[in-house]
């Protein structure tokens, strides 16, 4: 049986589950196919696949800060409401795409909406979160 190594192609199901039980991301019925080491998913998650075989089911507990940075309070900004389009629906916990001064797209989660200001959290949505990486390996192809 072929085991997962760097460069191998893995077909699998996966789920990222927060400690609260909320499923952040999952493959559902369809599988994902990726080359281990190609950077298609976080390198730390790829490393957890090495050594697994078809039919393996694993659950890996990921501590806060291990895969995503810890929460940085400096990344939370209060902006004048006038900086947002009048027709933009501003709702708590919605994630919007903003444009950085350098022109990059940056996601930001609305924390609070006031009459005069909007507080936006630009931390990664999983910053400071512990989660479980659950994987079911369907097949493994040797490196080409």
N, C-alpha and C positions, 0 to 999 in steps of 0.2 A: 504494500500500500504506500502511496506517495505521501510524504509529509510536507508541510508548508516550509519553504525556505525562501530566502531573499531571491527575488526574480521569478518565483513560481506564480502562476495564475490561480487565484482562489475564487470559487463560486460559493457564495454564502448568504445566509440571512443574518441580520443583526438588529439589535435594538439598543438605544441609549436611553436609560431610565434614571430619572432623578430620584433622590432618596424619598421624595414625597409620593413616588409611584407614577408620576407624570412621564409619559413616553415622549422624549424630545424628538427622536428620529427613529425610523424603522423601515425595513424593506417590505414589510407586510407579506403578500403572497409571492411577489417577484423577488428573485435573487439579485445580488449585486456581484459583478465579476470585476476583479482588480488584480493588478500585478503588485505583489508585495515588494515594497521598496521604491515604487514609482511616485510616491507622494499623493496618491489618490485619496487617501484618508490620513488622519493625523499619524505621524511617524510612531508615536508611543502606542497607538492602537495597532498599527501594523506589526510592531514588535511582539505584541501579545499573540499574534496568529502563528508565529514561527513555532514549529514542532507539532502543530495540530494536524489531524488526519481527517479524511472524509468520514462523516458520521459523528464527529466530535461535537458536543454541546458544552460550552463553557460560559461562566459568568465571572467577570472580573470587576472587583470593587475598585473604583478610581477615586482617590482622595482629592479634595479641593486643592487646586494649585498644581496638580501633577500634569495635567494635559492642557489646561487653560490657565491664564494668569489669575491671580487673586484679584478681587475687586479693588479698584483704585478710585478713591473718592474724588480725585482731581478730574476724572473722566465724566463726572456728573456736572452738567452745566445748566444754569438758568439763563434762558434767552427771552428777550422781549417778544411778546405775542405778535407784535407787528412784523417780525421777521418771517412769519409763516403766511402762506397765501390765505386769504379770507375764506376761501371755499374748502380749505383742507380740514377734514374732520380730525380734531385733536382729541384722542381718547387715551386714558391711562392704560398702560401695558401694550399699546400698539407699537410695532416696530416700523419705523420709516427709514427711507434711505436719504441721507444727507450728502452734500458734496463738500469735501474738505477744501481748504484754501489751495491745495495743490491739484485739485480736480478729481481726487479719488472718491469713490462711493464709500460711504461709511454708514453702517446701520446704527440707529439710535432708538432706544426704548423710551417712550413717554412715561415719566414717573408721576408728574403732577401737572395739572392744567389750572392756571389761575386766570383772573380777569385781565391781568397785565403781563403775566409771564408764563412760560412753559419750562418745566424742568425735564431735561433729557439726559438719559444715562447712555454714554457711549462705550461702556464696558462690553466685552463679549458677553452674549446672553448666558453662557455657562461659566463666566468668571466667578470664582469663589464657590462653585457648586461641586458637591460629591455626586458621583453617578455610577451606575452599573453598565458595563459594556457586555451585552449578551450576544453570543455568536453561535450559529449552527453551520458547520462546514459541510457543504454539499459535494464539492469536488475540488481536486487539486491537480494542476497540470505542471509538470516539471519545467524549469526555466528553458527558454529556447536558446 
